[in-house]
């Protein structure tokens, strides 16, 4: 009977890589607390879902975050973040941190969102190509 020890040892590693690949593409649903969706994961690169019923509040540093879904209010606190977000017409995006770039997509008819910058070196970018 041939020895399969080498092949069996590789199974956990292959399974771990497959699970990591699935997890990397899955949308993360942050916690809802105090009537707001909270995201606080520093150094992450993720796509998260905004349900449209709660304001979305991010308080993290060095994050590359894509927020999808019908957000009416998006709050970005923290520093050195790259955020891409969907926002409803007439909604609001507020930045209170520093060195943040926020690209927004209006996903419903209406006036453009209010853009509020309460920190240094922050930029807003409308995504008109979408």
Protein Blocks (a to p, Z undefined) as FASTA:
>chain_A
ZZfklmmmmmmmmmmmmmmmmmmmpccddddeehiacdfbehiacddddehlaccdddde
hiacddedjdfbdcdedehiacdddddehiacddfbehiacddddfbecdddddddfbeh
iacdddfkZZ
